[in-house]
Amino acid sequence: MNKTILSLTGAVLFATGAVVAQTMAQSTSESTVAPQEADAASVARGAKAWTNHCSRCHNLRSPSELNAELWDVSVQHMRVRANLPGAVADDIKAFLMSSATSTGVQYSTPGQGGASVASFAHLSPGDPLHGKEIYSQTCIACHGADGKGTISGVPDLTAAKGRLTKTDEVVLTNIIKGYQSEGSLMAMPPMGGNPDLTEQDIADVLAYLRKEYDIAPGTE
């Protein structure tokens, strides 16, 4: 009888240990995925997730404040505390690091004279209606429904002397190629963080912004 009880106890302990080991392995697998270049779509999702989950308690931190390994530790720690799925945590990490030089993305900055302004004569006049749809799907995560920005460091697009006072060529170049403001903790990722957008889509967004906030180009 005692042998039977000991055998059953051992089987239960073995099964419990197997479940725990499997759970730990899955957790480790989720949190130690091999590092890879953060794609723009992940950055865009991360920006939205940051706004929805993290910004209620945290101010945005500079991406250069921590290296990749420490960002991973920090994000995984907060993933547990905030009960976030692994994929969401990965996107938030990609967003937090999106302005770091280690990502390999080169942004224009005022200190560098800005990006060389491209010509967009090949584009059709912007469609504000289509631009509003794109803004609501992509840009709203950082710039907000009112254009004033949802994250510290994001420029107020409604400001009378703000970004929209620059020429169409400058604004389009900055959005399409990516732009790092001097002193800002984050950068505008290329194509607004959505690699599926086209230059014409961006022109439509700009047309929507100019119509919505009634700010003409070249008035800076």
Stockholm file with secondary structure:
# STOCKHOLM 1.0

chainA/1-220         MNKTILSLTGAVLFATGAVVAQTMAQSTSESTVAPQEADAASVARGAKAWTNHCSRCHNLRSPSELNAELWDVSVQHMRVRANLPGAVADDIKAFLMSSATSTGVQYSTPGQGGASVASFAHLSPGDPLHGKEIYSQTCIACHGADGKGTISGVPDLTAAKGRLTKTDEVVLTNIIKGYQSEGSLMAMPPMGGNPDLTEQDIADVLAYLRKEYDIAPGTE
#=GR chainA/1-220 SS CHHHHHHHHHHHHHHHHHHHHHHHHHHHHHHTCCCCCCCHHHHHHHHHHIIIIITTTCCCCCGGGSCHHHHHHHHHHHHHHHTCCHHHHHHHHHHHTTTSGGGCCCCBCGGGTCCCCCCCTTSCCCCHHHHHHHIIIIIHHHHCTTSSCSSTTCCCTTCTTSGGGSCHHHHHHHHHHCEECTTCSSEECGGGGCTTCCHHHHHHHHHHHHHHHTCCTTCC
#=GC SS_cons         CHHHHHHHHHHHHHHHHHHHHHHHHHHHHHHTCCCCCCCHHHHHHHHHHIIIIITTTCCCCCGGGSCHHHHHHHHHHHHHHHTCCHHHHHHHHHHHTTTSGGGCCCCBCGGGTCCCCCCCTTSCCCCHHHHHHHIIIIIHHHHCTTSSCSSTTCCCTTCTTSGGGSCHHHHHHHHHHCEECTTCSSEECGGGGCTTCCHHHHHHHHHHHHHHHTCCTTCC
//
